[in-house]
Amino acid sequence: MIGKNYRSVVGSFMYLAMGTRPDLAYTLQQLSQFLHNPGPTHWSAVQRALRYLKGTRTYGIRLGGIASIDDFPFLSAYVDANYAMCVDTRRCISGFFTLFFGSPVSWLAKKQPLVTLSTTEAEFVALALCIQELLYLRQLASELQQTSDQPVLVDEDNQSTIKIATNAELHGRSKHIDVRYMFVRDLVDSGEFQLKWCSSGNQLADFFTKPLPAPAFADLRSRLYIHHLPYAFFADTHGSWWRVSAFCSVCEPCCPFKGVPIFRLVKSGGCQVVLFPRLCSRLLSSPISPKLYRLVYQL
């Protein structure tokens, strides 16, 4: 499309979806399929996504607010697949959402690389993809001196998939599944991973596999820790350093945090860590290390 920056806009969606907006993951997956030859329909979809972003520009991931991390598993995930979602290739969409002590860490909406023959097989392929991500996160946590004897908990809403992953026997309907996905069985048999059935209504990964009605979308969005943040701090780059500025989505001209040192706010008890990429031009504090990529949210 001449005169339309389709790739640039989709790239901006990618930055948001990978950083702080899981609610954009499915939209990004759909729009990214047409980067080489977008049409008017695809540009209309981009414009609709932009209108959604404009209405939710103050939304982001809010962490914290839990009494004890002991109430949550060390690592956990929700995984789902939507069977034959693509009308052109009949490939399925895999989606998963991982959590570290109950806080979101990573998420993905991705078209599967092969055509599956049943919903069970599609769910099993998605499960294998999710477990690969969890293995990486467990290794990363280990490097950060965070280990646990607890098995990694994976919520799955397909009973047949759970039976395949926990049963070493090959049946006629499942023996054709590629060997590369059988490593899931080894991890389950060793006790490193535990599969748990959850109802479709409690399957958070459903958010990443298909479009949802507005009420269901809003409900899952809040359950994925995506909330309106009335007061937040944002980062802006200045050379090789980061400077932190304040922004009030309710009353921007008279931000109540003006002139407050960032380090004092970080150490105060009323602050929590959030991921929020929005930029603000007003620089109110001294330069800080570029490693401070997780910003502060004031309750």
Rosetta silent file (secondary structure, phi, psi, omega in degrees, C-alpha in Angstrom):
SEQUENCE: MIGKNYRSVVGSFMYLAMGTRPDLAYTLQQLSQFLHNPGPTHWSAVQRALRYLKGTRTYGIRLGGIASIDDFPFLSAYVDANYAMCVDTRRCISGFFTLFFGSPVSWLAKKQPLVTLSTTEAEFVALALCIQELLYLRQLASELQQTSDQPVLVDEDNQSTIKIATNAELHGRSKHIDVRYMFVRDLVDSGEFQLKWCSSGNQLADFFTKPLPAPAFADLRSRLYIHHLPYAFFADTHGSWWRVSAFCSVCEPCCPFKGVPIFRLVKSGGCQVVLFPRLCSRLLSSPISPKLYRLVYQL
SCORE:     score description
SCORE:     0.000 S_00000001
   1 L     0.000  115.502 -177.994    0.000    0.000    0.000 S_00000001
   2 L   -71.281  132.541  176.880    1.618    3.194   -1.219 S_00000001
   3 L    85.427    1.649  179.525    1.747    5.981    1.356 S_00000001
   4 L  -116.134  126.104 -179.226    0.889    3.752    4.321 S_00000001
   5 L   -87.252   61.704 -175.809    3.547    2.885    6.911 S_00000001
   6 H   -60.627  -48.221 -177.870    2.075   -0.527    7.609 S_00000001
   7 H   -64.008  -39.960 -179.306    5.346   -2.154    8.646 S_00000001
   8 H   -63.437  -42.832 -179.487    6.307    0.742   10.882 S_00000001
   9 H   -66.960  -43.929  178.890    2.983    0.673   12.728 S_00000001
  10 H   -64.106  -35.399  175.247    3.070   -3.101   13.171 S_00000001
  11 H   -62.943  -36.135  175.658    6.631   -2.769   14.465 S_00000001
  12 H   -66.252  -39.016  175.498    5.364   -0.316   17.083 S_00000001
  13 H   -60.901  -39.433 -179.601    2.717   -2.852   18.079 S_00000001
  14 H   -61.766  -41.555  178.522    5.480   -5.433   18.450 S_00000001
  15 H   -59.826  -44.315 -179.613    7.377   -3.189   20.874 S_00000001
  16 H   -70.400  -46.261 -175.346    4.289   -2.790   23.035 S_00000001
  17 H   -64.358  -34.928 -179.355    3.103   -6.393   22.811 S_00000001
  18 H   -81.104  -21.418 -175.751    6.486   -7.820   23.775 S_00000001
  19 H   -97.120  -56.599 -169.425    7.062   -5.365   26.604 S_00000001
  20 L  -141.082   -0.265 -174.183    3.954   -4.467   28.551 S_00000001
  21 L  -127.375   79.558  175.969    0.781   -5.172   26.598 S_00000001
  22 H   -59.580  -23.495 -179.220   -0.142   -8.874   26.352 S_00000001
  23 H   -67.812  -10.299  177.864   -3.576   -7.766   25.149 S_00000001
  24 H   -98.454   -2.538 -172.328   -1.970   -6.842   21.807 S_00000001
  25 H   -62.975  -45.986 -178.926   -0.306  -10.221   21.215 S_00000001
  26 H   -68.163  -40.904  176.867   -3.097  -11.781   19.160 S_00000001
  27 H   -59.296  -43.535  178.738   -3.618   -8.586   17.150 S_00000001
  28 H   -62.275  -42.162 -179.749    0.106   -8.476   16.418 S_00000001
  29 H   -60.999  -40.047 -179.702    0.102  -12.109   15.307 S_00000001
  30 H   -70.605  -45.302 -176.743   -2.702  -11.438   12.846 S_00000001
  31 H   -69.596  -29.910 -176.132   -1.295   -8.197   11.442 S_00000001
  32 H   -70.593  -13.853 -179.137    2.237   -9.576   11.053 S_00000001
  33 H   -73.055  -14.788 -171.793    1.090  -12.093    8.455 S_00000001
  34 H  -121.307   30.500 -178.347    0.622   -9.379    5.838 S_00000001
  35 L   -66.645  -32.551 -175.266    3.805   -7.328    6.118 S_00000001
  36 L   -78.585  -32.530 -176.194    4.898   -8.089    2.549 S_00000001
  37 L  -148.524   68.124  179.983    1.657   -7.209    0.781 S_00000001
  38 L   -72.584  150.888  178.002   -0.934   -5.486    2.999 S_00000001
  39 L  -117.807 -178.064  179.748   -4.259   -4.439    1.547 S_00000001
  40 H   -58.102  -36.186  179.131   -6.982   -1.942    2.477 S_00000001
  41 H   -63.997  -40.067 -179.350   -8.596   -4.478    4.826 S_00000001
  42 H   -69.458  -37.769  177.450   -5.358   -4.924    6.716 S_00000001
  43 H   -66.701  -35.369  175.684   -4.830   -1.173    7.010 S_00000001
  44 H   -63.794  -37.825  176.955   -8.362   -0.836    8.395 S_00000001
  45 H   -65.179  -38.281  176.899   -7.461   -3.446   11.011 S_00000001
  46 H   -63.162  -43.322  179.844   -4.364   -1.422   11.915 S_00000001
  47 H   -63.511  -38.210  177.604   -6.463    1.721   12.319 S_00000001
  48 H   -65.383  -40.671  177.338   -8.880   -0.122   14.585 S_00000001
  49 H   -64.194  -37.002  177.706   -5.979   -1.355   16.708 S_00000001
  50 H   -65.614  -37.488  177.116   -4.665    2.203   16.929 S_00000001
  51 H   -65.223  -37.771  176.413   -8.046    3.413   18.169 S_00000001
  52 H   -63.896  -42.239  178.452   -7.954    0.718   20.841 S_00000001
  53 H   -62.888  -39.698  179.444   -4.475    1.854   21.875 S_00000001
  54 H   -62.098  -38.474  179.843   -5.616    5.458   22.086 S_00000001
  55 H   -76.570  -15.403 -178.283   -8.411    4.456   24.442 S_00000001
  56 L  -125.404   31.766 -174.938   -6.084    2.361   26.626 S_00000001
  57 L   -67.472  -18.791  178.510   -2.912    4.445   26.499 S_00000001
  58 L   -96.983   11.499 -179.862   -2.686    4.537   30.301 S_00000001
  59 E   -89.999  149.672  177.499   -2.913    0.752   30.631 S_00000001
  60 E  -169.195  178.335  179.028    0.022   -1.407   31.605 S_00000001
  61 E   -80.223  125.932  176.915    1.090   -4.385   33.690 S_00000001
  62 E  -110.880  121.309 -179.195    0.683   -3.804   37.408 S_00000001
  63 L  -105.341  160.331  177.311    2.646   -6.106   39.678 S_00000001
  64 L    97.749 -166.830  179.545    2.398   -6.625   43.405 S_00000001
  65 L    80.013   16.539  178.754   -0.545   -6.470   45.758 S_00000001
  66 L  -108.846  147.153 -177.495   -0.104  -10.054   47.006 S_00000001
  67 L   -70.371  -41.730 -177.557    0.192  -11.023   50.659 S_00000001
  68 L  -155.324  139.100  177.808    2.881  -13.658   50.149 S_00000001
  69 H   -71.460  -14.014  178.504    4.657  -15.205   47.186 S_00000001
  70 H   -67.503  -15.098  178.820    4.299  -18.550   48.943 S_00000001
  71 H   -79.163   -5.262 -176.463    0.683  -18.558   47.771 S_00000001
  72 L  -124.942  150.896  176.384    1.846  -18.956   44.161 S_00000001
  73 L   -68.177  155.919 -179.676    3.925  -21.605   42.367 S_00000001
  74 L   -56.683  -55.188  174.348    7.533  -20.835   41.519 S_00000001
  75 E  -132.996  138.923  178.674    6.860  -21.033   37.777 S_00000001
  76 E  -150.183  168.131 -178.464    3.516  -21.633   36.117 S_00000001
  77 E  -159.313  155.981  169.053    1.822  -21.179   32.774 S_00000001
  78 E  -115.524  135.151 -178.241   -1.459  -21.313   30.898 S_00000001
  79 E  -136.423  142.700 -177.667   -1.397  -22.821   27.408 S_00000001
  80 E  -153.373  164.420  175.599   -4.060  -23.150   24.730 S_00000001
  81 E  -145.755  144.832  177.639   -4.524  -23.672   20.993 S_00000001
  82 E  -108.866  116.545 -169.215   -7.300  -22.760   18.584 S_00000001
  83 L   -71.828  130.927  174.351   -7.830  -25.544   16.073 S_00000001
  84 L    50.956   43.511 -175.688   -7.586  -24.763   12.321 S_00000001
  85 L   -68.834  -37.879 -178.014   -7.880  -21.038   12.964 S_00000001
  86 L   -78.691  119.609 -176.853   -6.185  -19.956    9.729 S_00000001
  87 L   -73.891  -19.731 -179.107   -8.667  -20.320    6.853 S_00000001
  88 L   -85.581  -41.507 -176.032   -5.865  -20.316    4.247 S_00000001
  89 L  -112.501  -12.909 -175.837   -3.528  -22.937    5.728 S_00000001
  90 L    59.861   26.545  172.392   -5.723  -24.526    8.427 S_00000001
  91 L   -85.472  156.226 -176.624   -2.890  -24.178   10.877 S_00000001
  92 L   -92.400  163.313  175.109   -3.657  -23.591   14.530 S_00000001
  93 E  -105.868  122.674  174.918   -2.768  -20.668   16.756 S_00000001
  94 E   -93.540  144.341  176.450   -0.737  -21.468   19.880 S_00000001
  95 E  -145.692  139.658  174.339   -0.896  -19.211   22.889 S_00000001
  96 E  -147.388  162.065 -177.253    0.668  -19.278   26.329 S_00000001
  97 E  -143.571  115.989 -176.143    1.114  -17.025   29.332 S_00000001
  98 E  -105.262  150.210 -178.300    3.867  -17.683   31.898 S_00000001
  99 E  -134.451  145.717  176.259    4.078  -16.436   35.473 S_00000001
 100 E  -117.225  109.034 -173.522    6.838  -16.189   38.079 S_00000001
 101 L    51.436   43.508  175.283    5.371  -16.398   41.593 S_00000001
 102 L    82.939    2.520  179.810    2.042  -15.257   40.173 S_00000001
 103 E  -111.708  137.970 -175.885    3.429  -12.314   38.178 S_00000001
 104 E   -64.686  137.723 -179.379    3.451  -12.283   34.348 S_00000001
 105 E  -119.000  -50.723 -178.350    6.814  -12.887   32.705 S_00000001
 106 E  -148.928  162.571 -179.093    6.255  -13.796   29.062 S_00000001
 107 E  -157.071  161.075 -177.298    3.474  -14.539   26.603 S_00000001
 108 E  -159.272  140.172  167.539    3.097  -15.561   22.988 S_00000001
 109 E  -125.568  119.022 -171.843    0.545  -15.894   20.207 S_00000001
 110 E  -148.749  139.506  175.043    1.990  -17.805   17.265 S_00000001
 111 E   -73.524  136.249 -178.306    0.791  -19.801   14.291 S_00000001
 112 L   -70.277  148.469 -175.286    1.905  -23.418   14.497 S_00000001
 113 L   -78.964   -0.738 -177.888    4.515  -24.571   11.941 S_00000001
 114 L  -144.277  161.866  177.461    2.513  -27.625   10.844 S_00000001
 115 L   -89.293  123.124  179.558   -1.046  -28.701   10.131 S_00000001
 116 L   -97.526  158.981 -172.422   -2.451  -30.820   12.945 S_00000001
 117 L  -103.302   -2.152  179.731   -5.191  -33.406   12.569 S_00000001
 118 L  -160.109  164.360  176.679   -7.097  -32.903   15.815 S_00000001
 119 H   -65.198  -33.993  179.066   -7.606  -30.480   18.661 S_00000001
 120 H   -63.408  -45.065  179.417   -5.632  -32.823   20.912 S_00000001
 121 H   -65.236  -39.763  178.735   -2.616  -32.746   18.630 S_00000001
 122 H   -62.308  -42.841  178.594   -2.861  -28.962   18.303 S_00000001
 123 H   -65.470  -35.008 -179.411   -2.948  -28.573   22.078 S_00000001
 124 H   -69.381  -38.614  176.594    0.031  -30.906   22.424 S_00000001
 125 H   -63.136  -42.797  177.848    2.088  -28.870   19.957 S_00000001
 126 H   -64.509  -38.376  178.777    1.213  -25.703   21.901 S_00000001
 127 H   -62.411  -42.117  178.669    2.122  -27.440   25.164 S_00000001
 128 H   -62.862  -40.541  178.390    5.560  -28.354   23.813 S_00000001
 129 H   -63.891  -41.470  179.631    6.170  -24.753   22.763 S_00000001
 130 H   -65.136  -41.455 -178.518    5.141  -23.484   26.192 S_00000001
 131 H   -67.167  -33.140  174.525    7.397  -25.951   28.009 S_00000001
 132 H   -60.589  -42.051  177.714   10.369  -24.822   25.931 S_00000001
 133 H   -65.040  -40.473 -179.438    9.758  -21.283   27.173 S_00000001
 134 H   -66.840  -35.657  176.291    9.416  -22.495   30.761 S_00000001
 135 H   -62.306  -41.429  177.242   12.704  -24.379   30.546 S_00000001
 136 H   -64.344  -43.982 -178.900   14.413  -21.170   29.486 S_00000001
 137 H   -65.308  -36.808  178.060   12.769  -19.180   32.288 S_00000001
 138 H   -65.815  -40.012  176.908   13.766  -21.778   34.865 S_00000001
 139 H   -65.827  -40.460  178.117   17.370  -21.611   33.694 S_00000001
 140 H   -63.656  -42.806  178.115   17.274  -17.804   33.781 S_00000001
 141 H   -63.185  -36.005  178.623   15.856  -17.847   37.314 S_00000001
 142 H   -64.423  -38.737  177.545   18.610  -20.249   38.355 S_00000001
 143 H   -66.203  -24.702  177.724   21.257  -17.815   37.114 S_00000001
 144 L   -93.140   15.654  178.177   19.589  -15.168   39.289 S_00000001
 145 L    65.091   32.388  176.956   19.867  -17.485   42.322 S_00000001
 146 L  -118.026  104.367 -179.273   16.147  -18.254   42.276 S_00000001
 147 L  -129.311  162.977 -179.993   15.492  -21.984   42.484 S_00000001
 148 L  -156.505  148.363  175.772   12.713  -24.171   43.781 S_00000001
 149 L   -85.724   -6.010 -179.920   11.986  -27.851   44.301 S_00000001
 150 L   -69.350  144.262  172.506    8.403  -27.316   43.182 S_00000001
 151 L   -71.007  151.129  176.290    7.382  -28.743   39.805 S_00000001
 152 E   -74.199  126.465 -174.016    6.539  -26.220   37.118 S_00000001
 153 E   -96.186  128.186  179.348    2.742  -26.045   36.907 S_00000001
 154 E  -123.183  121.664  178.530    1.057  -25.879   33.488 S_00000001
 155 E   -90.168  124.162 -177.537   -2.698  -25.320   33.184 S_00000001
 156 E  -132.061  137.315 -176.124   -4.222  -27.115   30.196 S_00000001
 157 L  -101.841   11.015  179.428   -7.919  -27.331   29.288 S_00000001
 158 L  -115.610  112.811 -176.567   -7.727  -30.453   27.084 S_00000001
 159 H   -64.676  -37.766 -178.562   -7.992  -33.737   28.960 S_00000001
 160 H   -64.752  -37.273  177.914   -6.761  -35.828   26.030 S_00000001
 161 H   -63.645  -41.229  178.358   -3.580  -33.770   25.774 S_00000001
 162 H   -63.622  -39.557  179.933   -2.876  -34.328   29.456 S_00000001
 163 H   -65.718  -39.782  178.319   -3.393  -38.073   29.030 S_00000001
 164 H   -63.948  -41.096 -177.056   -0.957  -38.211   26.104 S_00000001
 165 H   -72.218  -22.550 -177.014    1.664  -36.285   28.074 S_00000001
 166 H  -106.948   -5.024 -178.160    1.306  -38.505   31.144 S_00000001
 167 L  -113.818  123.220 -176.018    0.832  -41.889   29.419 S_00000001
 168 L   -77.096  -11.270 -177.886    3.886  -43.570   27.905 S_00000001
 169 L   -78.204  143.535  175.364    1.814  -45.798   25.616 S_00000001
 170 L   -97.281  124.959  178.806    1.414  -44.893   21.953 S_00000001
 171 L  -104.713  165.038 -176.471   -2.127  -45.196   20.660 S_00000001
 172 L   -58.868  -32.892 -176.374   -3.313  -45.302   17.088 S_00000001
 173 L   -83.191  -11.971 -175.229   -4.616  -41.766   17.173 S_00000001
 174 L  -124.205   -5.405 -174.210   -1.439  -40.223   18.584 S_00000001
 175 L   -70.695  -14.796  179.525    1.505  -42.285   17.343 S_00000001
 176 L   -81.511  -10.683 -178.880    1.935  -40.032   14.301 S_00000001
 177 L   -63.037  134.322 -173.069    2.804  -37.028   16.488 S_00000001
 178 L   -57.181  144.773 -177.122    6.360  -35.990   15.772 S_00000001
 179 H   -61.780  -28.171 -175.903    9.061  -37.327   18.102 S_00000001
 180 H   -63.717  -18.601  178.558   10.333  -33.803   18.838 S_00000001
 181 H   -93.125   -5.114 -177.856    7.271  -33.194   21.009 S_00000001
 182 L   -75.614  -10.446  178.204    7.730  -36.375   23.030 S_00000001
 183 H   -64.403  -18.493  176.641   10.272  -34.685   25.278 S_00000001
 184 H   -60.273  -40.976 -179.581    7.247  -33.340   27.151 S_00000001
 185 H   -61.027  -42.405 -179.112    6.607  -36.832   28.482 S_00000001
 186 H   -60.855  -41.590 -179.111   10.120  -37.116   29.873 S_00000001
 187 H   -68.978  -35.766  177.930    9.758  -33.840   31.769 S_00000001
 188 H   -71.760  -42.709 -179.791    6.372  -34.847   33.169 S_00000001
 189 H   -64.026  -33.423 -179.176    7.569  -38.337   34.125 S_00000001
 190 L   -76.621   -9.501 -179.160   10.598  -36.903   35.927 S_00000001
 191 L    85.675    2.220  179.538    8.356  -34.689   38.065 S_00000001
 192 L   -72.259  -30.442  179.212    9.889  -31.457   36.786 S_00000001
 193 E  -125.850  145.850  178.295    6.584  -30.416   35.223 S_00000001
 194 E  -128.867  126.864  179.437    3.038  -30.987   36.378 S_00000001
 195 E   -95.946  133.801 -177.584    0.004  -30.690   34.101 S_00000001
 196 E  -127.993  131.132  178.470   -3.226  -29.469   35.628 S_00000001
 197 E   -77.565  137.678  173.843   -6.623  -29.425   33.980 S_00000001
 198 L  -133.482  151.052 -179.837   -8.488  -26.133   34.029 S_00000001
 199 L   -70.227  159.898 -179.910  -11.878  -25.243   32.636 S_00000001
 200 H   -62.185  -31.330  179.297  -12.171  -23.199   29.463 S_00000001
 201 H   -68.922  -23.460  179.425  -13.562  -20.302   31.483 S_00000001
 202 H  -104.524   11.000 -179.493  -10.383  -20.173   33.569 S_00000001
 203 L   -86.750   99.308 -177.355   -7.997  -20.637   30.647 S_00000001
 204 H   -66.899  -27.087 -179.153   -6.115  -17.326   30.494 S_00000001
 205 H   -71.284  -10.982  174.954   -4.239  -18.381   27.358 S_00000001
 206 H   -58.351  -24.080  179.924   -7.540  -18.288   25.465 S_00000001
 207 H   -62.389  -24.144 -172.021   -6.775  -14.576   25.245 S_00000001
 208 H  -105.335    2.573 -172.932   -3.951  -15.285   22.751 S_00000001
 209 L  -114.522  -14.603 -178.306   -5.603  -17.719   20.355 S_00000001
 210 L  -163.936  159.868  174.789   -8.722  -16.026   19.003 S_00000001
 211 L   -69.494  143.129 -176.423  -10.749  -12.812   19.004 S_00000001
 212 L  -120.602  154.476  171.722  -13.095  -12.545   21.976 S_00000001
 213 L   -61.225  155.484 -174.668  -16.313  -10.634   22.670 S_00000001
 214 H   -54.966  -46.405 -179.707  -15.766   -7.334   24.468 S_00000001
 215 H   -61.898  -44.214  179.431  -16.936   -8.519   27.946 S_00000001
 216 H   -66.614  -37.205  178.442  -14.768  -11.655   27.849 S_00000001
 217 H   -62.654  -46.810 -179.117  -11.826   -9.650   26.489 S_00000001
 218 H   -64.923  -37.639 -179.675  -12.053   -7.068   29.289 S_00000001
 219 H   -65.775  -48.159  179.810  -12.363   -9.790   31.930 S_00000001
 220 H   -67.352  -33.526  178.468   -9.308  -11.724   30.752 S_00000001
 221 H   -60.464  -43.045  178.854   -7.346   -8.507   30.306 S_00000001
 222 H   -69.489  -33.271  179.054   -7.781   -7.646   33.976 S_00000001
 223 H   -74.697  -14.072  174.385   -6.900  -11.209   35.000 S_00000001
 224 L   -93.948   16.754  175.464   -3.677  -10.850   33.029 S_00000001
 225 L    70.018   21.166  177.326   -2.681   -7.950   35.342 S_00000001
 226 E   -96.830  113.802 -174.995   -3.339   -5.285   32.690 S_00000001
 227 E  -135.706  163.432  171.407   -4.911   -2.294   34.430 S_00000001
 228 E   -71.411  130.008 -178.965   -5.359    1.432   34.130 S_00000001
 229 L  -110.641  101.473 -175.056   -2.445    3.157   35.888 S_00000001
 230 L   -65.311  -35.014  177.801   -3.549    6.624   37.088 S_00000001
 231 E  -130.134  128.707 -179.167   -0.046    7.719   38.112 S_00000001
 232 E  -148.479  159.089  175.419    3.093    6.315   36.560 S_00000001
 233 E  -109.310  140.852 -176.784    6.721    7.141   35.927 S_00000001
 234 E  -127.498  155.643 -177.184    8.192    6.840   32.470 S_00000001
 235 E  -106.246  147.225  174.443   11.718    6.744   31.107 S_00000001
 236 E  -135.345  146.362 -176.591   13.278    8.796   28.359 S_00000001
 237 E   -90.061  145.294  176.961   16.747    8.372   26.887 S_00000001
 238 E  -143.839   95.256 -175.288   19.413   11.054   27.015 S_00000001
 239 L    68.751 -128.332  179.834   22.654    9.949   25.410 S_00000001
 240 L   -97.319   11.174 -178.416   23.855    6.777   27.116 S_00000001
 241 E  -120.414  163.832  173.756   21.818    7.433   30.265 S_00000001
 242 E  -106.368  140.921  170.762   18.189    7.213   31.256 S_00000001
 243 E  -119.097  141.881 -176.550   16.294   10.076   32.779 S_00000001
 244 E  -107.330  134.076 -179.784   13.030    9.477   34.598 S_00000001
 245 E  -127.439  165.908 -177.019   10.066   11.802   34.327 S_00000001
 246 E  -111.056  148.932  179.652    6.581   11.857   35.797 S_00000001
 247 E  -145.527  132.992  178.373    3.242   11.803   34.032 S_00000001
 248 E  -115.166  115.376 -177.628   -0.256   11.983   35.471 S_00000001
 249 L   -72.975  -15.657  179.544   -2.956   10.610   33.185 S_00000001
 250 L   -88.272  -44.498 -176.780   -5.652   12.327   35.237 S_00000001
 251 L  -145.208   79.003 -172.682   -4.139   15.818   35.495 S_00000001
 252 H   -59.951  -42.483 -175.269   -0.903   16.016   33.520 S_00000001
 253 H   -62.375  -26.030 -177.351   -0.078   19.752   33.997 S_00000001
 254 H  -121.889   63.144 -179.244    0.034   19.464   37.794 S_00000001
 255 L   -64.148  128.525 -175.707    1.742   16.150   38.422 S_00000001
 256 L   -71.812   -9.882 -175.764    1.958   15.588   42.225 S_00000001
 257 L  -101.934   12.700 -175.546    5.381   13.944   41.991 S_00000001
 258 L   -61.582  128.014  176.096    7.230   16.883   40.432 S_00000001
 259 L    83.391   -0.969 -179.885   10.718   17.269   41.848 S_00000001
 260 L   -81.871  126.260 -179.172   10.634   14.101   43.951 S_00000001
 261 L   -59.587  138.280 -176.123   13.932   12.170   43.615 S_00000001
 262 H   -65.003  -37.036 -176.859   13.443    8.875   41.832 S_00000001
 263 H   -67.210  -34.372  177.809   15.569    6.866   44.280 S_00000001
 264 H   -68.038  -36.546  178.011   13.454    7.996   47.231 S_00000001
 265 H   -68.385  -38.854  179.620   10.332    6.938   45.383 S_00000001
 266 H   -62.065  -38.335 -176.157   11.826    3.562   44.536 S_00000001
 267 H   -83.311  -14.018 -177.758   12.633    2.902   48.189 S_00000001
 268 L   -72.418  154.945 -175.797    9.295    4.087   49.549 S_00000001
 269 L   -74.023  -15.463 -176.941    6.721    1.518   50.553 S_00000001
 270 L   -90.006   14.001 -176.526    3.999    2.896   48.294 S_00000001
 271 E  -113.282  148.357  173.812    5.747    1.999   45.046 S_00000001
 272 E  -132.320  160.544  179.397    5.579   -1.068   42.903 S_00000001
 273 E   -89.453  133.465  174.442    7.465   -2.140   39.803 S_00000001
 274 E  -135.515  163.616  172.913    5.641   -2.050   36.484 S_00000001
 275 E  -108.023  119.045 -175.295    6.565   -2.315   32.847 S_00000001
 276 L  -152.763  111.383 -169.923    5.297    0.702   30.947 S_00000001
 277 L   -88.578   -1.458 -175.581    6.998    2.018   27.781 S_00000001
 278 L   -61.135  140.584 -178.466    5.241    5.355   27.324 S_00000001
 279 L  -100.809  149.112  175.613    7.632    8.309   27.030 S_00000001
 280 L  -131.698  136.654 -173.338    7.314   11.717   28.653 S_00000001
 281 L   -78.796  -22.408 -176.861    9.376   14.722   27.549 S_00000001
 282 L   -78.616  122.796 -179.471    9.661   16.383   30.978 S_00000001
 283 L  -102.371  116.348 -171.677   12.857   15.343   32.758 S_00000001
 284 L  -112.654   -5.211 -176.108   12.505   15.777   36.497 S_00000001
 285 L  -134.559  172.021  179.477   15.377   13.825   38.017 S_00000001
 286 L   -74.209  160.774 -179.612   19.098   13.302   37.653 S_00000001
 287 L   -60.428  143.239  175.850   20.461   10.692   35.215 S_00000001
 288 E  -129.295  170.213 -175.149   20.291    7.081   36.363 S_00000001
 289 L   -61.827  145.171  176.985   21.705    3.862   34.988 S_00000001
 290 L   -68.097  -10.573  177.827   20.198    2.513   31.757 S_00000001
 291 L   -71.017  -14.144  179.378   19.694   -0.776   33.566 S_00000001
 292 L   -81.674   76.628 -178.637   16.659    0.749   35.274 S_00000001
 293 L   -98.196   -5.843  174.224   14.271   -0.416   32.587 S_00000001
 294 L  -102.219  122.474 -169.293   11.520   -1.341   35.019 S_00000001
 295 E   -95.324  177.803 -170.443    9.703    1.782   36.024 S_00000001
 296 E  -111.848  137.588  177.804    7.846    2.800   39.128 S_00000001
 297 E  -115.538  126.576 -177.968    4.126    2.973   39.735 S_00000001
 298 E   -95.220  121.871 -179.888    2.791    5.136   42.579 S_00000001
 299 L   -70.486    0.000    0.000   -0.293    3.756   44.336 S_00000001
